């Protein structure tokens, strides 16, 4: 007889360590007992099931036979096939206890040989149970056995290992599938070439080179936050793909640090990011009297500094979003001060920003980064011009038209004018996706 207290304690311990429900562990043990019983005392083709009573420790063993309509002259089953018996003879699959499982749907054209160990005709079944019908299961109770040989015990062990591994994989996949697009904390476990493996608790995450930040050292034992990019199923189990470079990571980090975002009084409308270098965040206040930029910056910059530190020192510009394209573009070019913004073409979303001479380099940014990020943030193509460049808005538009058609625009270069074409759709889509999820 089983020591129930020790047994149930062991079940709880396994469930906790593997992160799976206790009932799944019990089902695994029942399947292992059934497999061992069949190996030692059963016949080929039999379906054996075991039921464990956790209160008494007793195990009930049953043999299952599927009720069929009849058998033809060739020994094939006629009529409707029992549920789960439509796999045909070519590619049967079996579970850990030896029960065949279906790998296709429908029973048209499929012929199964009658096996008296597994099936019973309706006529024979009704001699035992008059109310039984085709498709039902005839349950026959067998004498429980506790004396199993070495081979049967080994079979049971293999069933437990295989089943628990499968259940654990399913649990991990379900857990992290729900976390796609969310931020998780993990510890760098090891590096293999450029690949970084991260310990997430019940499983490891994979950080590929394209999703890494160039300034991160990824030292073994280092704890960092990652965005769960997606979870994929593979023959070896679920693979959790992580990211440190996705724009949504910036959004989620600010959500952790800024209570006003969770309360809904402040909203992040768009994010443009060049991972590891600089990000621009457009915010708006939904409540009168709440400063959106100040909310993200925090007292003495503590909130934004926390995010910056998490991103390895990446610079973050926080600008105010505005429905007016002119005002939003001017804000997006921060820290440069913009004198004026002219809309050149609404359909093509093309604008011209005028700045003073001393602000021109600041507006363009190092290697054009500032104007490029502003273009991504706003979704507008932005030309930047200093006032001393005596070029009208029409001439600027004409010069960029020529550039679009493959012509060289010498005027744009000699007149202190720079342009950046960007599409903020990817970054904006991140925010839109987040809004839809919150709804």
C-alpha positions in Angstrom: 0.0 0.0 0.0 1.2 3.5 -0.9 2.2 6.0 1.8 -0.3 8.6 0.7 1.2 11.5 2.6 4.6 11.0 1.0 3.1 10.3 -2.3 0.9 13.4 -2.5 3.8 15.5 -1.2 6.0 14.2 -4.0 3.2 15.0 -6.5 3.0 18.6 -5.2 6.8 18.9 -5.3 7.0 17.7 -8.9 4.1 20.0 -10.0 5.8 23.0 -8.3 9.2 22.3 -9.8 7.9 21.7 -13.3 5.3 24.4 -13.2 2.5 22.1 -14.2 -0.9 21.3 -12.6 -1.0 18.5 -10.0 -3.8 16.7 -11.9 -1.5 16.4 -14.9 1.1 14.7 -12.7 -1.5 12.2 -11.4 -2.6 11.5 -15.0 1.1 10.8 -15.9 1.4 8.3 -13.0 -1.8 6.6 -14.0 -0.6 6.3 -17.6 2.7 4.8 -16.3 0.9 2.2 -14.2 -1.3 1.3 -17.1 1.7 0.9 -19.4 3.5 -1.3 -16.9 0.4 -3.4 -16.3 0.0 -3.9 -20.0 3.6 -4.8 -20.5 3.6 -7.4 -17.7 0.0 -8.8 -17.9 -1.7 -7.5 -21.0 -1.9 -8.6 -24.6 -0.9 -6.7 -27.8 -3.6 -4.3 -28.9 -5.3 -4.0 -25.5 -6.2 -0.6 -24.1 -5.5 -0.5 -20.4 -6.4 2.4 -18.1 -5.5 3.0 -14.5 -7.2 5.1 -11.9 -5.4 6.2 -8.8 -7.4 7.1 -5.6 -5.3 9.7 -3.8 -7.3 9.3 -0.6 -6.8 5.6 -0.2 -3.8 4.9 -2.4 -5.6 2.2 -4.2 -5.2 1.7 -8.0 -8.1 0.4 -10.2 -7.2 -1.2 -13.5 -9.6 -1.3 -16.4 -9.6 -2.8 -19.8 -11.4 -0.8 -22.5 -13.0 -2.3 -25.7 -14.5 -0.1 -28.3 -18.0 -1.1 -29.5 -18.3 -1.4 -33.3 -21.2 -2.2 -35.6 -19.8 -5.4 -37.1 -17.1 -7.1 -39.1 -17.1 -7.9 -42.9 -15.8 -11.1 -44.6 -12.3 -9.8 -44.9 -12.1 -9.0 -41.2 -12.4 -5.3 -41.5 -14.6 -3.1 -39.3 -17.8 -2.0 -40.9 -20.0 1.0 -40.0 -18.9 4.1 -38.0 -15.4 3.9 -36.4 -15.0 4.7 -32.8 -13.8 8.2 -31.9 -10.0 8.4 -32.3 -9.8 5.3 -34.5 -9.7 7.0 -37.9 -5.9 7.0 -38.4 -5.8 4.2 -40.8 -3.1 1.5 -41.0 -0.4 3.6 -42.7 0.6 6.1 -39.9 -0.8 5.2 -36.5 0.4 7.2 -33.5 0.4 5.9 -30.0 0.4 7.6 -26.6 2.6 6.6 -23.7 0.3 3.8 -22.6 0.1 2.2 -26.0 -3.3 3.6 -27.0 -3.5 4.5 -30.7 -4.3 8.2 -31.4 -5.9 9.8 -34.5 -3.7 11.7 -36.9 -6.4 12.6 -39.4 -10.1 13.3 -39.4 -13.0 11.5 -41.0 -13.3 7.7 -41.6 -14.3 7.6 -45.3 -12.2 5.1 -47.2 -10.3 4.0 -44.1 -10.3 0.3 -43.2 -9.3 -1.1 -39.9 -8.7 -4.7 -39.1 -10.8 -6.1 -36.3 -8.8 -6.8 -33.2 -10.8 -8.7 -30.5 -8.4 -7.4 -27.8 -9.4 -3.8 -28.7 -12.9 -4.0 -30.3 -16.1 -5.8 -29.6 -19.1 -6.1 -31.9 -22.4 -4.5 -30.8 -24.0 -7.9 -30.7 -21.4 -9.3 -28.3 -21.4 -6.1 -26.2 -25.1 -6.2 -25.6 -24.8 -9.6 -24.0 -22.9 -7.8 -21.3 -24.7 -4.4 -21.3 -28.1 -4.2 -23.0 -28.0 -0.3 -23.2 -24.6 0.0 -24.9 -24.4 1.4 -28.5 -21.9 1.8 -31.3 -19.1 4.1 -30.4 -19.3 3.5 -26.6 -16.6 2.0 -24.6 -17.1 -1.3 -22.7 -15.2 -1.0 -19.5 -14.0 -4.3 -17.9 -12.4 -4.2 -14.4 -9.2 -6.2 -14.0 -7.5 -7.5 -11.0 -4.9 -5.0 -9.7 -1.3 -6.1 -9.6 1.6 -4.6 -7.7 4.3 -7.1 -8.7 6.0 -5.8 -11.9 9.1 -7.1 -13.6 12.1 -5.0 -14.5 11.0 -4.4 -18.1 7.6 -3.3 -17.0 9.1 -0.9 -14.4 11.4 0.5 -17.0 8.5 1.1 -19.3 6.6 2.9 -16.6 9.7 5.1 -15.9 10.0 6.0 -19.6 6.3 6.9 -19.7 6.7 9.2 -16.7 9.7 11.0 -18.1 8.2 11.4 -21.6 4.8 12.5 -20.3 6.2 15.0 -17.8 8.5 16.5 -20.5 5.6 16.9 -22.9 3.3 18.5 -20.2 6.1 20.8 -19.1 6.7 21.9 -22.7 3.0 22.6 -23.2 2.8 24.6 -19.9 5.9 26.7 -20.8 4.5 27.4 -24.3 1.1 28.5 -22.9 2.7 30.6 -20.2 5.0 32.6 -22.5 2.6 32.7 -25.4 0.5 34.9 -23.2 3.5 37.1 -22.5 4.2 38.0 -26.1 4.8 41.7 -26.3 5.4 41.9 -22.5 8.6 42.6 -20.6 10.2 39.8 -18.5 13.2 39.8 -16.3 16.0 37.2 -16.9 19.5 36.3 -16.0 22.2 35.9 -18.7 23.1 32.2 -18.5 25.6 31.7 -21.2 26.9 32.9 -24.6 27.5 30.8 -27.6 29.1 32.8 -30.3 26.9 35.8 -30.7 23.8 34.1 -29.3 22.8 34.9 -25.7 20.9 32.4 -23.6 18.8 33.9 -20.8 17.4 32.0 -17.8 13.7 33.0 -17.5 12.8 30.6 -14.6 11.1 27.5 -16.1 12.9 27.9 -19.4 15.6 29.7 -21.3 15.1 32.6 -23.7 17.1 33.2 -26.8 18.5 36.7 -27.7 19.7 36.7 -31.3 22.3 39.3 -32.5 19.8 41.4 -34.4 17.8 42.0 -31.2 20.8 42.9 -29.0 22.1 46.3 -27.9 25.7 46.9 -29.0 26.6 48.5 -25.7 25.3 45.6 -23.6 28.1 43.3 -22.3 25.8 40.4 -21.4 28.0 39.1 -18.6 27.0 35.7 -17.1 24.8 36.3 -14.1 23.7 39.8 -15.2 20.0 40.5 -14.7 18.3 42.4 -17.5 14.8 43.1 -18.8 13.7 41.8 -22.2 10.7 42.0 -24.4 9.2 38.7 -25.3 9.2 39.0 -29.1 7.5 35.7 -29.9 7.2 32.1 -28.8 7.7 29.3 -31.4 7.1 25.6 -31.1 9.9 23.3 -32.2 10.5 19.5 -32.0 12.8 20.2 -29.1 10.3 22.3 -27.2 9.2 25.9 -27.2 11.7 28.6 -28.0 11.2 32.1 -26.4 12.7 34.8 -28.6 13.7 37.9 -26.7 14.5 41.5 -27.7 16.4 44.4 -26.3 16.1 46.6 -29.4 12.4 46.6 -30.1 10.7 50.1 -29.6 8.0 48.5 -27.5 10.6 47.7 -24.8 10.9 51.5 -24.2 7.1 51.8 -23.9 6.8 48.9 -21.4 9.7 50.3 -19.3 8.0 53.6 -19.0 4.7 51.9 -18.1 6.6 50.3 -15.1 8.0 53.6 -14.0 5.1 56.1 -14.7 1.9 55.5 -12.7 0.2 58.2 -14.8 0.4 56.0 -17.9 -1.4 53.1 -16.1 -4.0 55.6 -14.8 -4.6 56.8 -18.3 -3.9 60.5 -17.6 -0.7 60.3 -19.7 -0.5 58.4 -23.0 2.6 57.5 -25.1 1.4 58.2 -28.7 4.5 57.1 -30.7 8.1 55.9 -30.3 11.0 56.1 -32.7 14.1 54.2 -31.8 17.6 53.6 -33.0 18.4 50.9 -30.5 21.4 51.5 -28.3 21.8 55.1 -29.4 18.7 57.2 -29.1 15.0 57.1 -28.8 12.2 59.7 -29.2 9.0 59.4 -27.3 5.9 61.4 -28.1 3.5 61.8 -25.1 0.2 63.6 -24.5 -1.8 64.4 -21.5 -5.5 63.2 -21.3 -6.1 65.1 -18.1 -6.0 68.8 -17.5 -3.2 70.0 -15.2 -1.0 66.9 -15.8 2.4 67.6 -17.5 3.0 64.7 -19.8 6.7 65.3 -20.2 7.3 66.0 -16.5 5.5 62.7 -15.7 7.9 60.7 -17.8 11.0 62.6 -16.6 10.0 62.4 -12.9 11.4 64.4 -10.0 15.0 65.3 -10.8 14.8 63.0 -13.8 14.6 59.8 -11.7 12.0 58.0 -13.9 13.6 58.6 -17.2 17.0 57.9 -15.8 15.8 54.5 -14.6 14.8 53.6 -18.1 18.0 55.0 -19.5 20.1 52.8 -17.1 18.0 49.7 -18.1 18.8 50.4 -21.7 22.6 50.8 -21.1 22.7 54.5 -21.3 20.6 55.0 -24.5 19.6 58.6 -24.8 15.8 59.4 -24.7 14.1 62.5 -26.0 10.6 63.1 -24.6 8.5 65.4 -26.7 4.9 66.5 -26.6 2.5 65.1 -29.2 0.2 67.4 -31.0 -2.6 67.0 -33.5 -1.2 69.8 -35.6 1.5 68.3 -37.9 3.4 71.6 -37.8 3.6 71.7 -34.0 4.3 68.0 -33.7 7.2 68.2 -36.3 8.6 71.2 -34.4 8.4 69.3 -31.1 9.9 66.2 -32.7 13.1 68.0 -33.8 13.8 68.8 -30.1 16.3 69.6 -28.6 16.7 72.0 -31.6 14.5 75.1 -31.6 12.4 75.4 -34.8 11.4 78.8 -36.2 8.7 77.6 -38.5 7.3 74.5 -40.2 5.7 74.5 -43.7 3.7 71.7 -45.1 4.9 71.1 -48.7 2.6 68.2 -49.6 -0.1 66.8 -47.4 -0.6 63.7 -49.5 3.0 62.7 -49.5 3.4 63.9 -45.9 6.3 66.2 -46.8 7.3 69.2 -44.6 10.0 71.9 -44.4 11.4 73.0 -41.0 13.2 76.3 -40.7 15.8 76.7 -37.9 18.4 79.3 -37.0 22.0 78.9 -38.0 23.2 78.0 -34.6 20.4 75.3 -34.3 20.9 73.8 -37.8 23.5 71.1 -36.7 21.5 70.3 -33.6 18.3 69.8 -35.7 20.1 67.5 -38.1 21.9 65.6 -35.4 25.0 63.4 -35.6 25.0 61.7 -39.0 21.4 63.0 -39.5 20.1 61.0 -36.5 17.9 63.7 -35.0 16.0 64.5 -38.1 15.8 60.9 -39.1 14.2 59.9 -35.7 11.8 62.9 -35.9 10.7 61.7 -39.4 10.1 58.2 -38.0 8.2 59.6 -35.0 5.9 61.8 -36.9 5.6 59.8 -40.1 6.4 62.8 -42.2 9.3 63.5 -44.6 11.2 66.4 -43.1 13.5 68.9 -44.8 15.5 71.1 -42.5 16.7 74.6 -43.7 18.6 77.5 -42.2 17.1 80.9 -42.9 20.2 82.1 -44.7 19.5 79.5 -47.4 17.4 81.7 -49.7 15.3 78.8 -51.0 11.5 79.0 -51.2 9.3 76.2 -50.1 8.4 75.6 -53.7 12.0 75.3 -54.7 12.6 72.9 -51.8 9.7 70.8 -52.9 11.0 70.8 -56.5 14.5 69.8 -55.5 13.2 66.8 -53.5 10.9 65.9 -56.4 14.0 65.7 -58.6 15.7 63.6 -56.0 12.7 61.2 -56.0 13.0 60.8 -59.7 16.7 59.9 -59.5 18.1 63.4 -60.3 20.9 65.0 -58.3 19.8 67.9 -56.1 22.8 70.2 -55.9 20.8 73.2 -54.7 19.7 71.3 -51.6 23.3 70.5 -50.7 24.7 74.1 -51.3 21.9 75.8 -49.4 22.4 74.3 -45.9 19.3 72.1 -46.4 19.0 68.5 -45.3 16.1 66.1 -45.6 15.1 62.9 -43.9 12.5 60.5 -45.1 11.0 58.3 -42.5 8.0 56.2 -41.8 6.7 56.1 -38.3 4.3 53.3 -39.1 6.3 50.5 -37.4 6.8 52.5 -34.2 3.2 53.8 -34.2 1.9 50.3 -34.9 3.6 49.2 -31.6 1.6 51.8 -29.7 -1.7 51.0 -31.6 -1.2 47.3 -30.8 -0.8 48.2 -27.1 -4.0 50.3 -27.1 -6.0 47.5 -28.7 -4.6 45.0 -26.1 -5.5 47.3 -23.2 -9.1 47.7 -24.6 
